[in-house]
């Protein structure tokens, strides 16, 4: 009998072992790779964006207003890419759709706040940070099987706490430097998650002999 037609001996499988079809393993690997690249891009964007905002943190001019809208708009685009990557390994996390809606509203809100004053900006940003942080925590928990999600879950929790502090301290704020710091910290968590995803991908990469 041809070796290609041999059946695996049931006794050779350890009790309780979970077997994954090659196609499923390959799909998970592709999803991890896509998320890793996205997280690296988000890290680079966050750091560059924070650097630009820092140059105009004490004044709310046209340039700052554009930057404020750009951040949540980028988050919307990233969430769409994120969802598609996750769908390759299972299903689009429902919470990501909520995140897209929240960030879209935040972009509109910041466009309006950008024509007002810094305290208003911080209140809107803070509310968005709380909502999006909770969603990020939920999404990270739902995708733990992909690996590298603990930094995302931690980032979500910190975002919610930081957002609350923005709202509470907005009245006395004269600078948006804390927003720049918030973006950098978020970027660091994306970098940490990308590193962990890279390790998971290498550890579970499907064999080139699988089909």
Order of alpha helices (4+ residues) and beta strands (2+ residues): alpha-alpha-alpha-alpha-alpha-alpha
